[in-house]
Amino acid sequence: CFKCLSGHMAHHGILRCFDIVQRVLTLSCEGFADLVVGSGCTIALTEERAITLQQLEALYSHIEQWCEPGGWISDRDWTLLKPTSVNLYDAVDYVVKPATAARSCSFVELFAVGPQKPTWFVSHWW
């Protein structure tokens, strides 16, 4: 019946969530040294937290290095991710949030040595 199936699906989803959390914690313990420059910096003005192409490439290199060995799982369909299928939501869950948690900072503040003013501004919508 649908009720039993939905209960099973919810149970399956909860187990997958625990698996994701465990994997993220493991990666957090192993570190994000490839994404941090020195001790990072603090950039007071949000509009000066632009990310460079080189920094985006470092992020993608990190995803290539950790995605498959870390067993990253899509929260959309619970399949294993490949670096080429990681989207912004996945990158936030597996990289941005755990990498910035200890300092409670923006992602750019891990890479930057000071303010980075943008030439162009591109936003996103959640």
N, CA, C and O of each residue as an XYZ file, in Angstrom:
504
protein
N       0.836     -1.189      0.000
C       0.000      0.000      0.000
C       0.876      1.245      0.000
O       2.048      1.174      0.368
N       0.326      2.379     -0.406
C       1.087      3.615     -0.498
C       1.620      4.052      0.860
O       2.753      4.520      0.971
N       0.788      3.896      1.899
C       1.213      4.309      3.232
C       2.458      3.527      3.662
O       3.406      4.117      4.179
N       2.464      2.214      3.455
C       3.625      1.391      3.808
C       4.829      1.796      2.965
O       5.941      1.915      3.477
N       4.604      2.003      1.682
C       5.682      2.385      0.782
C       6.265      3.727      1.190
O       7.485      3.887      1.225
N       5.400      4.701      1.501
C       5.912      6.018      1.870
C       6.669      5.941      3.189
O       7.660      6.649      3.368
N       6.214      5.081      4.133
C       6.938      4.896      5.383
C       8.305      4.290      5.145
O       9.294      4.704      5.749
N       8.354      3.297      4.253
C       9.629      2.681      3.899
C      10.548      3.705      3.244
O      11.738      3.761      3.556
N      10.006      4.510      2.343
C      10.791      5.537      1.659
C      11.323      6.553      2.661
O      12.471      6.985      2.561
N      10.488      6.935      3.628
C      10.937      7.893      4.641
C      12.077      7.286      5.448
O      13.077      7.954      5.710
N      11.933      6.012      5.846
C      12.984      5.331      6.600
C      14.267      5.284      5.766
O      15.351      5.564      6.277
N      14.146      4.931      4.491
C      15.289      4.878      3.582
C      15.938      6.264      3.487
O      17.162      6.392      3.514
N      15.097      7.294      3.374
C      15.609      8.666      3.284
C      16.364      9.080      4.535
O      17.394      9.747      4.445
N      15.865      8.693      5.696
C      16.535      9.029      6.956
C      17.897      8.343      7.024
O      18.887      8.957      7.421
N      17.943      7.064      6.636
C      19.222      6.362      6.651
C      20.215      7.015      5.698
O      21.398      7.130      6.017
N      19.741      7.444      4.530
C      20.619      8.126      3.577
C      21.111      9.449      4.154
O      22.273      9.810      3.968
N      20.238     10.173      4.853
C      20.643     11.435      5.472
C      21.751     11.198      6.491
O      22.733     11.940      6.524
N      21.598     10.164      7.326
C      22.638      9.843      8.300
C      23.938      9.503      7.591
O      25.015      9.881      8.054
N      23.847      8.789      6.466
C      25.028      8.437      5.698
C      25.718      9.691      5.171
O      26.943      9.799      5.233
N      24.939     10.632      4.655
C      25.499     11.883      4.147
C      26.182     12.648      5.267
O      27.302     13.131      5.097
N      25.520     12.762      6.406
C      26.099     13.488      7.537
C      27.417     12.841      7.957
O      28.400     13.539      8.206
N      27.439     11.530      8.036
C      28.654     10.826      8.432
C      29.780     11.099      7.438
O      30.917     11.344      7.841
N      29.474     11.058      6.153
C      30.490     11.305      5.132
C      31.008     12.749      5.206
O      32.210     12.985      5.087
N      30.099     13.709      5.403
C      30.510     15.109      5.498
C      31.402     15.309      6.718
O      32.414     16.006      6.638
N      31.031     14.699      7.855
C      31.855     14.816      9.052
C      33.230     14.203      8.840
O      34.230     14.746      9.309
N      33.288     13.082      8.142
C      34.572     12.450      7.848
C      35.435     13.371      7.008
O      36.622     13.544      7.288
N      34.843     13.964      5.977
C      35.598     14.891      5.136
C      36.030     16.112      5.922
O      37.130     16.626      5.720
N      35.162     16.588      6.828
C      35.507     17.749      7.638
C      36.722     17.445      8.497
O      37.593     18.297      8.674
N      36.780     16.230      9.029
C      37.913     15.838      9.852
C      39.185     15.735      9.010
O      40.276     16.040      9.490
N      39.044     15.308      7.760
C      40.205     15.169      6.893
C      40.671     16.520      6.370
O      41.816     16.653      5.936
N      39.811     17.511      6.406
C      40.228     18.864      6.113
C      39.963     19.361      4.719
O      39.594     18.617      3.810
N      40.166     20.643      4.592
C      39.966     21.354      3.347
C      41.206     22.188      3.050
O      41.112     23.303      2.536
N      42.367     21.631      3.381
C      43.616     22.372      3.236
C      43.838     22.866      1.814
O      44.460     23.909      1.609
N      43.337     22.129      0.832
C      43.519     22.535     -0.559
C      42.698     23.778     -0.905
O      42.905     24.383     -1.956
N      41.773     24.160     -0.034
C      40.928     25.321     -0.291
C      41.309     26.541      0.548
O      40.781     27.630      0.324
N      42.207     26.374      1.499
C      42.532     27.453      2.431
C      43.887     28.040      2.093
O      44.847     27.311      1.843
N      43.959     29.365      2.086
C      45.219     30.061      1.886
C      45.629     30.631      3.244
O      44.952     31.507      3.782
N      46.728     30.139      3.792
C      47.168     30.585      5.116
C      46.068     30.353      6.127
O      45.541     29.248      6.251
N      45.727     31.403      6.847
C      44.624     31.301      7.811
C      43.359     31.947      7.259
O      42.397     32.171      7.993
N      43.368     32.247      5.944
C      42.221     32.914      5.343
C      42.218     34.378      5.739
O      43.239     34.910      6.175
N      41.097     35.021      5.592
C      40.993     36.425      5.957
C      39.550     36.733      6.324
O      38.670     35.880      6.204
N      39.319     37.945      6.767
C      37.968     38.425      7.038
C      37.705     39.591      6.096
O      38.488     40.539      6.038
N      36.614     39.520      5.368
C      36.233     40.591      4.442
C      34.914     41.162      4.942
O      33.871     40.516      4.846
N      34.967     42.375      5.474
C      33.804     42.980      6.119
C      32.659     43.240      5.140
O      31.499     42.992      5.469
N      32.967     43.729      3.962
C      31.924     44.097      3.009
C      31.570     42.917      2.099
O      32.421     42.401      1.374
N      30.334     42.509      2.147
C      29.875     41.377      1.337
C      30.190     41.601     -0.135
O      30.580     40.665     -0.833
N      30.027     42.815     -0.610
C      30.246     43.104     -2.029
C      31.716     42.991     -2.441
O      32.024     43.084     -3.629
N      32.616     42.793     -1.496
C      34.034     42.606     -1.802
C      34.459     41.146     -1.621
O      35.640     40.846     -1.447
N      33.463     40.239     -1.666
C      33.735     38.804     -1.530
C      33.565     38.090     -2.871
O      32.966     37.017     -2.941
N      34.093     38.691     -3.921
C      34.026     38.072     -5.253
C      34.924     36.846     -5.268
O      35.902     36.772     -4.523
N      34.589     35.891     -6.116
C      35.411     34.692     -6.251
C      36.053     34.716     -7.637
O      35.401     35.037     -8.630
N      37.319     34.376     -7.688
C      38.046     34.420     -8.961
C      37.891     33.088     -9.696
O      37.484     32.082     -9.115
N      38.221     33.107    -10.971
C      38.190     31.876    -11.765
C      39.159     30.849    -11.172
O      38.836     29.662    -11.105
N      40.326     31.290    -10.750
C      41.306     30.385    -10.147
C      40.737     29.736     -8.875
O      40.976     28.554     -8.629
N      39.999     30.489     -8.078
C      39.395     29.953     -6.860
C      38.270     28.966     -7.194
O      38.114     27.950     -6.516
N      37.494     29.262     -8.230
C      36.465     28.314     -8.673
C      37.097     27.018     -9.186
O      36.572     25.928     -8.962
N      38.224     27.153     -9.872
C      38.930     25.964    -10.354
C      39.451     25.134     -9.180
O      39.454     23.905     -9.248
N      39.889     25.789     -8.108
C      40.335     25.065     -6.908
C      39.161     24.326     -6.278
O      39.316     23.201     -5.804
N      37.995     24.950     -6.270
C      36.796     24.300     -5.753
C      36.484     23.052     -6.587
O      36.207     21.989     -6.033
N      36.528     23.182     -7.901
C      36.235     22.029     -8.750
C      37.283     20.930     -8.573
O      36.942     19.747     -8.582
N      38.545     21.303     -8.413
C      39.589     20.310     -8.156
C      39.314     19.562     -6.857
O      39.532     18.353     -6.772
N      38.835     20.281     -5.847
C      38.477     19.650     -4.572
C      37.327     18.655     -4.781
O      37.345     17.546     -4.246
N      36.342     19.067     -5.558
C      35.206     18.183     -5.856
C      35.700     16.941     -6.596
O      35.282     15.828     -6.279
N      36.589     17.121     -7.585
C      37.131     15.975     -8.316
C      37.892     15.026     -7.384
O      37.824     13.806     -7.537
N      38.609     15.596     -6.427
C      39.421     14.794     -5.517
C      38.564     14.012     -4.521
O      38.904     12.876     -4.189
N      37.463     14.589     -4.036
C      36.719     14.000     -2.926
C      35.374     13.381     -3.273
O      34.892     12.540     -2.514
N      34.758     13.749     -4.362
C      33.396     13.320     -4.665
C      33.241     11.803     -4.707
O      32.495     11.236     -3.908
N      33.922     11.153     -5.613
C      33.751      9.701     -5.750
C      34.373      8.920     -4.588
O      33.731      8.004     -4.073
N      35.604      9.246     -4.151
C      36.150      8.514     -3.001
C      35.321      8.711     -1.724
O      35.259      7.826     -0.871
N      34.689      9.882     -1.609
C      33.870     10.169     -0.432
C      32.467      9.598     -0.517
O      31.709      9.653      0.451
N      32.117      9.048     -1.678
C      30.786      8.464     -1.844
C      29.672      9.487     -1.723
O      28.637      9.212     -1.116
N      29.878     10.670     -2.298
C      28.859     11.713     -2.221
C      27.572     11.225     -2.877
O      27.598     10.585     -3.928
N      26.462     11.534     -2.246
C      25.151     11.071     -2.702
C      24.267     12.273     -3.012
O      24.215     13.234     -2.246
N      23.582     12.207     -4.128
C      22.636     13.253     -4.511
C      21.435     13.210     -3.580
O      20.885     12.139     -3.324
N      21.029     14.353     -3.078
C      19.820     14.378     -2.241
C      18.559     14.476     -3.103
O      17.446     14.472     -2.577
N      18.732     14.565     -4.423
C      17.579     14.600     -5.330
C      17.061     13.193     -5.628
O      15.856     12.942     -5.603
N      18.009     12.265     -5.916
C      17.569     10.920     -6.300
C      18.366      9.814     -5.602
O      18.240      8.641     -5.957
N      19.170     10.176     -4.630
C      19.927      9.235     -3.796
C      20.903      8.368     -4.590
O      21.191      7.236     -4.202
N      21.408      8.898     -5.694
C      22.416      8.180     -6.474
C      23.794      8.739     -6.143
O      23.929      9.862     -5.658
N      24.814      7.930     -6.416
C      26.180      8.401     -6.206
C      26.492      9.498     -7.217
O      26.154      9.396     -8.396
N      27.133     10.532     -6.734
C      27.490     11.650     -7.603
C      28.840     11.410     -8.266
O      29.691     10.686     -7.749
N      29.008     12.031     -9.411
C      30.288     12.117    -10.092
C      30.643     13.603    -10.092
O      29.743     14.438    -10.013
N      31.907     13.953    -10.178
C      32.264     15.375    -10.161
C      31.486     16.205    -11.187
O      31.131     17.353    -10.918
N      31.223     15.626    -12.358
C      30.511     16.362    -13.405
C      29.016     16.526    -13.118
O      28.349     17.321    -13.780
N      28.482     15.786    -12.142
C      27.058     15.920    -11.823
C      26.803     16.698    -10.539
O      25.648     16.910    -10.169
N      27.866     17.130     -9.850
C      27.712     17.923     -8.630
C      27.157     19.294     -9.007
O      27.724     19.992     -9.848
N      26.044     19.674     -8.377
C      25.480     21.003     -8.636
C      25.758     21.914     -7.435
O      26.441     21.513     -6.492
N      25.233     23.123     -7.474
C      25.496     24.092     -6.414
C      24.998     23.591     -5.057
O      25.666     23.789     -4.042
N      23.843     22.950     -5.030
C      23.317     22.428     -3.768
C      24.261     21.379     -3.180
O      24.530     21.380     -1.978
N      24.761     20.489     -4.033
C      25.690     19.452     -3.584
C      26.987     20.085     -3.083
O      27.499     19.702     -2.032
N      27.516     21.046     -3.828
C      28.758     21.708     -3.437
C      28.599     22.409     -2.084
O      29.514     22.395     -1.261
N      27.444     23.014     -1.864
C      27.190     23.675     -0.574
C      27.165     22.639      0.545
O      27.770     22.853      1.596
N      26.469     21.515      0.335
C      26.360     20.480      1.368
C      27.689     19.804      1.676
O      28.018     19.580      2.841
N      28.448     19.482      0.646
C      29.655     18.692      0.835
C      30.933     19.508      0.991
O      31.925     19.000      1.513
N      30.926     20.757      0.551
C      32.158     21.542      0.614
C      31.961     22.849      1.382
O      32.614     23.064      2.403
N      31.081     23.714      0.911
C      30.983     25.066      1.466
C      30.629     25.068      2.956
O      31.349     25.660      3.760
N      29.541     24.418      3.323
C      29.128     24.446      4.740
C      30.158     23.800      5.664
O      30.532     24.407      6.668
N      30.633     22.577      5.355
C      31.619     22.010      6.272
C      32.951     22.764      6.292
O      33.600     22.838      7.336
N      33.364     23.322      5.153
C      34.640     24.034      5.103
C      34.597     25.346      5.883
O      35.608     25.775      6.438
N      33.438     25.973      5.925
C      33.323     27.278      6.584
C      32.770     27.192      8.003
O      32.717     28.204      8.703
N      32.362     26.019      8.435
C      31.698     25.875      9.742
C      32.567     26.331     10.909
O      32.093     27.064     11.777
N      33.814     25.915     10.944
C      34.679     26.233     12.090
C      34.890     27.727     12.254
O      34.907     28.233     13.376
N      35.050     28.441     11.138
C      35.280     29.890     11.198
C      34.003     30.694     11.083
O      33.996     31.896     11.352
N      32.920     30.041     10.684
C      31.649     30.742     10.438
C      31.881     31.939      9.518
O      31.542     33.078      9.842
N      32.468     31.641      8.364
C      32.832     32.699      7.423
C      32.246     32.401      6.048
O      31.646     31.349      5.828
N      32.428     33.336      5.137
C      32.024     33.088      3.758
C      33.071     32.185      3.104
O      34.209     32.107      3.568
N      32.685     31.516      2.041
C      33.591     30.592      1.368
C      34.821     31.309      0.828
O      35.935     30.793      0.926
N      34.628     32.486      0.264
C      35.744     33.241     -0.313
C      36.779     33.598      0.750
O      37.970     33.685      0.451
N      36.341     33.801      1.967
C      37.283     34.181      3.025
C      38.267     33.059      3.362
O      39.267     33.305      4.036
N      38.004     31.846      2.910
C      38.968     30.760      3.082
C      40.146     30.913      2.123
O      41.286     30.620      2.482
N      39.867     31.375      0.899
C      40.871     31.493     -0.165
C      41.613     32.813     -0.156
O      42.825     32.870     -0.366
N      40.867     33.863      0.090
C      41.365     35.220     -0.151
C      42.395     35.653      0.886
O      42.438     35.137      2.003
N      43.214     36.604      0.488
C      44.155     37.222      1.418
C      43.693     38.635      1.776
O      44.310     39.310      2.601
N      42.607     39.069      1.150
C      42.029     40.385      1.405
C      40.789     40.564      0.546
O      40.367     39.634     -0.142
N      40.203     41.755      0.581
C      38.995     42.000     -0.221
C      39.235     41.718     -1.710
O      40.323     41.943     -2.239
N      38.194     41.224     -2.356
C      38.239     40.935     -3.793
C      37.024     41.589     -4.427
O      35.916     41.058     -4.363
N      37.241     42.742     -5.037
C      36.133     43.465     -5.665
C      35.790     42.814     -7.007
O      36.680     42.455     -7.778
N      34.508     42.668     -7.272
C      34.109     42.020     -8.535
C      34.171     42.966     -9.728
O      34.025     44.181     -9.593
N      34.390     42.380    -10.888
C      34.235     43.100    -12.150
C      32.799     42.933    -12.616
O      32.192     43.862    -13.149
N      32.258     41.722    -12.404
C      30.885     41.383    -12.756
C      30.204     40.812    -11.521
O      30.855     40.250    -10.640
N      28.892     40.963    -11.467
C      28.124     40.389    -10.356
C      27.086     39.420    -10.931
O      26.259     39.799    -11.760
N      27.142     38.190    -10.487
C      26.171     37.173    -10.889
C      25.588     36.605     -9.609
O      26.325     36.216     -8.703
N      24.290     36.558     -9.537
C      23.637     36.052     -8.325
C      22.920     34.747     -8.634
O      22.841     34.315     -9.784
N      22.410     34.140     -7.598
C      21.635     32.911     -7.740
C      20.406     33.011     -6.880
O      20.308     33.876     -6.009
N      19.482     32.139     -7.123
C      18.249     32.108     -6.364
C      18.070     30.731     -5.786
O      18.216     29.743     -6.506
N      17.761     30.630     -4.518
C      17.558     29.326     -3.871
C      16.105     29.026     -3.960
O      15.661     27.979     -3.488
